[in-house]
Amino acid sequence: MTKTKNEDRSGLFIPAGLMIGMGVGFYTNQLVGGLFIGLGLGFLCMAIAKPKR
């Protein structure tokens, strides 16, 4: 079966960035800083991926 609808998956960058940032934050003992960096990277990746659709 093929999907005829073009699905937008760019919203997955935000939770992925948060999980990566949380992991880095736990590793460096700076959880809040890691979360903010991961959130920012998630939004940045989403903004870059959107126009290429």
ZIVENBEL-V684633 format. One record per pair of residues at least 24 apart in sequence whose ideal C-beta (glycine too) atoms are under 8 Angstrom apart, sorted by the first residue. I is the first residue (numbers start at 0). J is the second residue. Records with the same first field share a line. If there is no record, write none. Layout:
I=J + J
This chain:
5=52
7=52
9=44 + 45 + 48 + 49 + 52
10=45
12=41 + 42 + 44 + 45 + 48
13=38 + 41 + 42 + 45
14=41
15=41
16=40 + 41 + 42 + 44
17=41
